[in-house]
Amino acid sequence: MANTNRQFQGALSRAQGKMFEDLIDMACRFYEAKGIAVIEKTPEPMKPIKDLGGGKFIAHYEKQAQPDYKGALNNGEGRAIVFEAKHTMSDRIDRSRVTTEQEECLDKYEKMGAMCFVIVAFSNKYYRIGWKGWKNMKTLLGRQYIKPEDIEKAQIPVKGGIIRFLCDLEQGEL
């Protein structure tokens, strides 16, 4: 019974994570249509190891994941934008949810002047946390996790079903 519950919870978490990713993809299409930014999902580097036929295969990841999304802002300079997206049904999210490899990549882009952040979904509320804040949560909060009440000012508005994670760049669009 415990194994069945874990399987159910795992399937539910994957479905909710996929729905969150779909919402971000929709927001990226919105921002591209408005001429605000072009942002794309970073493909996972996978290597097929066995062809199962019918377009199906068994594969393994060639290297650790990079941040989920990369793109450029239409700010007159083409500033890069790089971010990670994390979803949880819990009342907190651990800093360790961003892998060491993702952290190193975000650090490199931030040093080059990119806009870097983590979008966090707590159930159906969304937050944009600047990369420096995420990295330094131990110093800022005295712990290695964030709760929604810690980041209320970072809540992202949702309008017309679109997660407006670049609302501060929309120039009065809200």
Steps between C-alpha positions, in 0.01 A plus 500: 500500500783740586661432161169571323467830688854599401430412138181707507677796663780475244255495209308793649818701550613434142159604364498821706858578396405448135199731538725765657746465211212534250395825672853636472516396133174687440643809672812477281281495187306800637823697557627413153170607338519833690862552389621504861726193494583177321539222757524129428504183707850356521495148353631222719815346349401137450668218315284218359640160594230264367246544219161356595344584163203723428692812600565365852839441652685451825742779579718638775603853582844584363570766762333676789213734427550866421254769612154442355464813285730733304433793274544870436309811602401772256650775711704664226803293598373143461577422863508126567244344730558165670281337761410180676141398579405300810159379615401366840180403679685542830503817712873542434761444231861409568791687348645163394223461239732697270782259416866587524525494119201735463646728766835519321324583172284772661812645665681517164209672327449743788868600488449581130209732585208266435174533691497180709232373736298205624124482448338306782145368504348428839178325393334771288703804610810601310811690608808636321805485722814675381798271466700687767212460745468128426874443533522694825187375676706360791642848567170679434263261681730298726393177328530311172135515398235756411136520600236707316477746788874572458453619142158666487647805323632272226157360411435498126161622380287277279286679244290337232641162602858620430769488768641851457853426622638804313224735619752770594615509137155514343489883500154548642358191329347380827 
